[in-house]
Amino acid sequence: MPAVLPLHPDAAPVRLHSPAFQRDPAALYAMLRRVHGSVAPVLLDADLPAWLVLGYREVHYVTGNPELFARDSRRWHSWDRVPRDWPLLPFVAHNASVLFTEGAEHRRRAGAISEVLAGVDQFELRFEAERAADAAVDRFAGAGRAELMAEYAGQVPLRVLAGLFGLRDDETAELERDTATVLSDGPDAGMAYARIRGTMELLLERRRHTPGADLPSRLLAHPAGLTDEQIVQDLIAIIAAGQQPTANWIGNTLRLMLTDDRFAVSLSGGRRSVGQALTEVLWTDTPTQNFIGRWATRDTQLAGRHIRAGDLLVLGLAAANTDPQVCPVAPADGGATRGTAGAGGNQAHLSFSHGEHRCPAPAPEIAEVIATAAVEVLLDRLPDLRLSRPPEELSWRPSVWLRGPAALPVEFTPLI
């Protein structure tokens, strides 16, 4: 891989959690590229150092070489500096989840998850997604107005996943709140994670005595012989990867279609336009914009940077997808990129990562079925859907990790 030497090798690292990031992450990525090149030194919460991998080729290289950039977080050399209440602990503290496994053990564990997910009937999934979407629309259809992130985009994937998990309604409502809290990486993330774990433990115990066709039951019966702790942690990983990112995929797509003239002519049912919008969002406003992380197994070089053994790397998926060397047209307004590779259906984006630790098949396909159904049902049922405030007044949630609108207030002709 050719070295891309930083322009200012002595420049100080940038705090990733900063007002500059919240105002315009795309501008921050561009500045980091100018100053540091494709791999930039950054500071996480509590000023803990990490490398943000910004380049498409570099992210592809890191994720494609797990023997050099591994997932076992116990390799991190900075554990002695991590506060007990560090908000990112749920993402980096080693546990029995498939997320932290490597080599043959990872292939065994990821294979079990893939086989269990492959058992989800795609036609039934589409039906359940449409039913969840219709039910969500029914709740606000008569009002003539709604806030689509809270009342719709977050509800549809949650209800579908709850059905796949066999969760009760009360468990589903609590899980929604706790998952959002964990992914916001705020001070209450640790307590919310503990409650999610408790929910999964109770669910697993219930399914042990009354098995069904749900995902926990299938994992319990899988010939890989997973332990209870492994299943609990894997269920947490599936729900975390499946709910909020899919909700933001739906929200980002609706935002694009309601603010971009290229999609306005087909808002009342152009299915091809929905598919194009979903793909373009994965390039320009990917729901998971940064992912923590990888840990170097030995000293190495990456884009002209000296990476030490035990260094933490954050995968800049959003930055990589909009890398000027891959996508020559710069994003407009910190978001939609006009005429990108994504608009033509190119699927080479890194939104589901890459390599053996990418989202296991068929998880991306399941997310796409849910997102497609959610967007199509909403636009079919509310053909005159429109934003209730100017597009420039819309804002994004202030998360370093996820990309989604803070709110999508809309108006439409009430359904009687």
N, C-alpha and C positions, 0 to 999 in steps of 0.2 A: 504494500500500500504506500503510495507516495506521501511523504511528509508535508504537512501544511504548517509551516512555522508561524507562531504568533507574531503579530506586528509589534506588540509591546510586552515582551516577556516578563517585565518587572511590574506590570500593572496589578493593582490590588484586586483580590477576588470580590465579586459582587454578591450581596445578600439576595438570595433567591426570593425570600419573603420580603418584598419591598413595595412601596407605593409605585415605583416605576413599573414593576411587573403587573400590578393590579390595573394601572392605567392602560398599558399597551404591551402585552408580552411579546408580540411580534417585533416591536421596536427594540425591546430589550435584547431579544435574540440577535437582531441585526447589529446592535452595538457590540455585543459579546463577540460576534464573528469578526467585526472590524478590529477589535482590540486584541483578541486572544486567538482567533482562528477557529477551527472546528471542534476544539475541546477547550472549555473554559473553566478556570477555578471559580467556585462559588462557595458561599456559606449558607448552610441550612439553619434551622432554628438552633438557638444557643451557640451560634457561630461555629458550628461543627463543619469542617471542610469537606468538600466533595468536588468531583469533576462533572460538569454538565457536558454531555456529548451531543453536539449540535449538528454535525454533518451527517447526511444520509449514508454515505459510504462508511463513516466511522461507526454509526449505530449498527449498520448491517454487519460490520466486522466484529464488533463487540458481541452482539447477540449470536453470531455464527461461530464463535470460538469459546464455548463454555469451559474448556479446560484451562483457558487463560483468564477469562472474566467469568467467575463462577457465582452461584446463587447462595452459597452457604454464608450467612452473614457473620458467623463466628470468626471469620477471617479478618474482620474489621479491626484495625489497630487503635481505634479511638473509643473503644467501649468504656474505658476508664473516665472519659470526659462526658458521657451521656447522662443527663439528669434523670432522676427517677420518673419525673412527670413529663418527659420529652414527648411531645404530641405525635412524633413519627414512630414511636416504639411499636405500635400495632403492625407497622409495615416492615420493620427490620429485625425485631426480636425473633430469634430463631425458635421455631416450634415444629410440630410434626406435620405441618402442611406440605403438600406436594410442591409448593412454591420454593422451598428451601432444599429440596432434594437434588441430587446430581447423579450423573452417569447411569448405571444400570438400574439403580433404585428409582431414579426419576422416570426412566422409561417404563418401569413396572407400574408406578403410581399414576403417571399421566395416561398410560394405556388403559388402566381401569376406568379413569374418568371419561376418556374418549369413548370407550365401549358403552358405558352407562348412558352418556349423552346421545350416542348413536341410536339408542333404543327409543328415543323420543320420536313419535310419529309426526312427520312434518305437516301432514294434512290436518291432524288433530291440533297440532300446535297453532297453525294458522287460524283454525276455528276458535280456539280458546283466546288467541290474541284479538281477534275481531270481536268476540263476545266481551272481553275486558274493555276494549275501546268503546264499544257501543254503550256499555254500562256507565263508563266515565262520562261520555257525551250526554247521556240521559240525565245525569245529575245537574248539568248546568244549561242544557239546551233551551229551556224555557225562559232563561234569564236574559238572553241576548248579549251576554258578556261573560268572560271567564279569564282566569289567569292560568295559562296553559302549562306552565312548569309544575306548579303545585297540584292543580286539579286534573291534569291529563298526562303529561309526559312522564311524570314520576309514578303515576298510578298504574298505567298499563303494564310495563314490564314487571312491576312488583306483584301484581295480581296473577300474572302468568307464572312467574317463578314460584309464588306461593302454592299454586296448584301443582306444579311439578314436585315441590317439596312435601306436599301434604300438610301444609300449615293451617291452623285455625285462623279465623278472622282477627281475634284479639292478638294472636302472635304476629300476624302480618302487619298490623298497625304499629306495634311496638318495634318490629324489625325495620320498618320504613324510617322511623325516627332515629333509631340507633345507627343504621347504616349511613344515613346522611351526616350524623354527628362524627362518626369515625372518619369519613372521607373528607370532612372539612378540616381535619388535622388541628382542631382547637383543643382547649384545655380539658374538655370533657370526653375526649376520644377514648381514653383508657377505660373509663367506667362504661361507656357505650359498648366497647368491644367485649367487656366482661358479660354484659347482658346478652349480647348476640351469642356468645359462647354458651351461656346458660340455656338459651332457647334451643340451640342445636343439640345440646346434650339431652334435654327433655324430649325433643323430637326423635332422636335416635333410640332412646329407651322405649318410647311409645311404639316405634316401628319394629323394634325387636319382638314385641309381644303381639302386635297386629300388623304384620307385613302387608304391603300392597304393591302397586306398580310404580310408586313414586321413586325419586332419586335416592333418598336415604335407604329404602328397602333394597334397591338394586345394588347399592354399594355394600350393604351388609352381606348380601348373597353372592357377591362377586368372587370368583375363584382366586383372585389375588390375595385374599385373606387379610384384608386391611384391619388394623386394630381400631377400637372405638375412638381413640384419640386422633388417629389419622383421618378417620371419616369425619369427625367433628370439625377438624381444621380444614379439610377439603370442602366441606359444605359451606363453611365461612368464606373460603376463597371463591367458590362458585357464586354465592349470593352477592359478594362484594363486586366481582367482575361483571356480573350479569345485570344488576339493578341500576345503579347510578350511571355507569357508562352508557347503557342502552337508553336510559331516560334522557341523558344529555345528547345522545345521537338523534333522538326524536326531536328534542327541543331545538338543537342547532339546525336540523333540517327544516323545521317549520319556520324558524327565524329566517333562513336563507330564502325560502320560497315566498315568504310574506314581505321581504324587503328587496328582492332582486327582480328586476323587470324581465329577465330571461325566463322566469318561471311563472310570471303573472298570467300569461295567456292560457296556461293549462291548469290553473288552480282547481278547476271544477272537475278534474278527473283524469288528467293525462298521466297514465301510469308510467309511461316512459320517463316523464319529467321527474316523478317521484324517485325512480331508481337513479337517475342522474344526480339529483340533489343529494341523496343518501351517500353516493360515492364521492361527490365533490366535497362534502363535509368531512369525510375521512381524510382528505388531503389538506383541507384549508382550516378546519376547526375541529380537529379530532377530539373526541370526548375525553380520552386519556392523553393529556398533553405532555406529561412527564411521568416517568416510572422509576421508582427507587427499588432496587438498584442491582448493581453487580459489584463484585469485589475481586481485585486483581490477585491472582494466585502467586505471582512473582513479579519482580521488576521488569518493566517493558516500556516500549515507546508507542505512543498513539498520537498521530497528527503532530509530531514534533514535540510532544510533551513527555516528560519522564514520569511514568506512572509507577509508584512504589507498590510492593507487595502489601496487601491489606488496604489499599486505597479504595474508597467508595466512589462508584460511578453512577450518575443519574442519567437515564436514557431520555434524551430530549426528543420524543416522538414528534411533537408538533413542529419543532425547529427542523428536524430531519425531513419531514414531509414538505416543508417550504424552503428547503435548501436551494439557493439560487443556482447551484450547479446541476440540480435535478429539475427544478421548477423555475425557469428563467423569468417568469412574470411575477413581480413582487405583489404580496397581498395588499389589498386596498382596505383602508379603515381598520387595520389590525385584524382583518377577518377574511372575507370572501376574496378568493383569487380568481380573476377573470381569465378565462381561456387556459386553465391549468390542464395538466395531464388527467386530473380527476374527472373533468367534464366529459372526456371521451370514454369513460369507463375503465381507465387504467387501474388495475388492482395492485400495483407494485408499492403502494403506500405501506408504512410501518405501523399503522394504527393498532394492529393486533400483534405487534412486535414481530420477531423473526427468530428462526432457529428452534432448537428443541424446547425452549421455554416460552415459545409464543402461545397464544391462546389455543388450547387443544381443540382439534376438530371433534365434533362439528359446532363448537361454541359460537364462532363468528356467524355461522349459518343460522343458528337459533336466534341470535340477536338480530340478524337481518330480517328474519321472518316477523319477529315482534315489531321491529321499528317500521317496516314496510306497512304492515297491517295498521299500525297506529296512525301513521301519516295519511294513508289512503282512506281509512274510515272517517277520520275527522274532516278531510277535504270533500269527501263524497256527501257527508251529511250536512255540512255547513258550507255550501259553495260560495257564499259571499263573505267568508271569514276575512277579517281585516284587523290590522293593529289599531289599538285605541290610543296610541301615542306615536309621535314621530319616531322613525327608526333611529335617529341620532340620539334619542333619549334612552334607548335601551342600554343596559349595562350587563356586564358579565360577572358571575360569581367570583369572588377574590380568592380562588384556589390555585395553588401552584400545580396541582396534580390533575384536576379535572377541569374541563372547559365546557361551560354551559351558561345560558342566560340566567341572570338573577331573577327575571320575571318576563313573561310574554303575555301582557294584557291584550285581549282581543274583543272585538264586537262582531255581531252577526244578527241576522234576522231571527228572532226567537221562533223555536219550533213549538207548535201547540199540540 
